[in-house]
Amino acid sequence: MYSIDFKIIIDWIPQLLSGCFLTIWVSFLTFIFGSIIGIIVGTLRTSKIAKLLNYICVFYVEIFRGTPLLIQLFFIYFGLGQLGLKLEPIQAGLITFSLNTGAYVSEIVRSSISSIDKGQYEAAISVGMTHIQALRYVILPQALKISIPPLVNTVSAILKDSSLISVIAVVDLTRVGQQIYTTTFRPFEVFATIGFLYLVMNCIIAYFSRFLEKKVIL
């Protein structure tokens, strides 16, 4: 009869905390870089100035939204490595996650900008603003408020998807769980603990989301 004993987890608390920190750090950097990419790509996709750039952006978005994240990770880490572009596991993970996140954020930004009444853009142009100024001072601030809820959901998705980085030997929370399991052979306790820690982090994100929506949107 299998006897459940969570006391074995106590000895691994330092490693678990270290794994949590790395998971949060990777998720944070992914969101920052992905948001920068997404804002640029999403804005370009709503612009009629450069059609060639628009086509490139569409191609990029379709590639990263239409293929599995794990395959993208393998391609950038192993595939590019075979071509001579050697990346550290953490670098490959950040690049992959940021590009993937950027593709999804770009759609959020694009739809948010498109939801703004075109009359506001035309009014900004009519008072002497340039296209860039109209976007910066009139359109983007309003689009940001609209995009906050889906962006926060993206943070939650990033946190969970970051566990994939463990497959290329980055010692995040999931990798720590695998290491504990191979040492203790206690899968129930180990993965229940790992799942609980991910749940706690996501609950914190959800709480922050509600707080942000009340402060910014209402």
N, C-alpha and C positions, 0 to 999 in steps of 0.2 A: 504493500500500500504506500503510495507516494505521500510523504509528509511535507506540507508547505512550511517553509521557514524563511522569513524575510530577514532574519538576523545576519545572514551571509552578505547582505547588501551593505551593511554598516562599514565593513572593512574597505569597501570600494567607493565610499563617498567622495574622497578627493578626486579620483579619476572621473566620476560622474559629473562633478562640478566643473572640472576642466573640459569635459565633453560638452556640457551645456554652454559654457562660455564660447567655445569654438563654434558651436551651432548658431548661437546668437550673433556672433561676430560675422560669420559667413553670410547669414541671412540679412544682417544690416547692410553690409557692403553690397550684396546683391541687389537689395532694394534701391540703394543710392545710385549705383551705376546703371541698373536697369531703368530707373525712373528718368535719368538723364537721357539715355538712349531713347526711351519711349516718348518723352516730350519732344525731342528733336524729330523723330520719325513721324509721330502723330501730327505734329504741326506741319511738316513738309507734305504729308498726305492730304491735308486740307487746303494747301496752297496750289494755285494754278500757275505759279511763276515758272517752276522748273519741272516739266513733264518727265524728263529723263530721270531726275532724282525720285520722282513719284513712282516710276516704274521699278526702280531699284529698291525703294522702300517696300513696295508691295511684294516683290520677290523675297526680300528678307523676312517679312512678316509671315508669308505663306510657308517658307521653309521651316521656321522655328515653331510655328503653330501647328504645322502639319506632320511633324515627325516626333517620335518619343524623346523625352528629355534624356533618358538613359543612353539612347543611341547617339544623341548629340554629344554627351559627355565622353563616350567611348571614342567617337570620331575625333574630337578635339584633343583628347589625351593620347590615345594610341595611334589614331590615323595620322594626325599632323606630326606626331613623334617619329613615325616611320618615314615621313618626308623630310626629316631633319629639324623640324621645329620642336625641340624638346622643352616641355613645360613641367614645372613642379606640379604635383597633384593638386595642391591648394590653388595654384594659378589656373590650372585647367578647369577646376570646379568653378571658380569665380567668373572666369570668362564665359563658360557655358551657361551658368545660371543667369548671369547678367544679360547675355544676348537673348536667352529664352524669355526672361522677364520683360526685357525691353520690347519684344514683339507683342506681348499681351498688354503691357502698359500703353503702347502706341495706339492700340485699338480703343482703350479707355479714353485716352486723350482725344483721339480723332472723333469719337462719338460725342464726347463732352463739348468739344468746339463746335461740332455740327449742330448741336442742340441750341446754341445761342442764336437768337434772332439776327438774321443777316442785316436788318435795318440798323443795328448798333454798329456794325462794321462800316456800313455805308455812311452813317452819321459821323463816325470818327474820321473817315477819309475826307468828308465834306468840310470839316473844320480845320483841315490842313495837316492831319497826321499822316505819316507814311504807313506803309503796310506793316512794317515791323513795330512801329509805335502803337498802331491800332491793336495788334496782337498782344503786345506787352501790357498796355495800360487798360484795355477795354475787354478783350476777349478772354485771354488766359486767366485773369483773376476770377472771372465768373465760371470758367470751365473747371478751375481747380476746386471750387466748392462742390460742383456737381460730381467730380471724379473722386472725392474723398472716400465715400463708402466702398466702391469697388477697389480702390487702391489699398485700403486696409485689408480687404479680403485677399488681395494679392500678397500682402505680407504674411498672412496666415498660410497661404499656399506655398510660399517660398520656404517658410520654416519647416513645413512637412517634407517638401521636395528636397530640401538640403540633405536629408538622410541618404540620398543617393550617392553623395560624395564619399561615403564609406566604402564603396566598391572599388575605389582607386586608392585605398589605404590611407585616407585622411582620418585622423582619430577624432571624429566628432562624437556626438552622444550615441548614435547608432553603432559606430565602430567600437566604442567602449563597451556597449552592451554585448557585442559579439565576443569581445575579449573576455569579459566576465563569464559568459556562457561556456566558452571553451576551457575555462579554468575550473569552474564549479559544476558544470553540467546540471544547472538548475534553470531550465528554460522558463518555467512559469514565473518564478520570482524575478528573474532578470528582465524579461521582456514586459512584464506587468509594470515594473518600476520605470523602464524606459518609456513605455506608453504614457504612464502617469506624468512623467516630467514634460513630455511633449504637450500633454493636455493642459498642464499648469501654464506653460508658456503661451499656448494659444488662448487660454482664458484671460491672461493678462493683456494680450493683443485685443481681444474682444472688448474688454473693459475700456481700454484706451480708445478704441473705435467709437464707443458710445459717448465717451467724454469729448472726443474731438468733434463729433457730429453736433453735439449740443453747443459747443463753443463757437464753431466756425459756420455751421449751416443755419442754425436757428437764429 
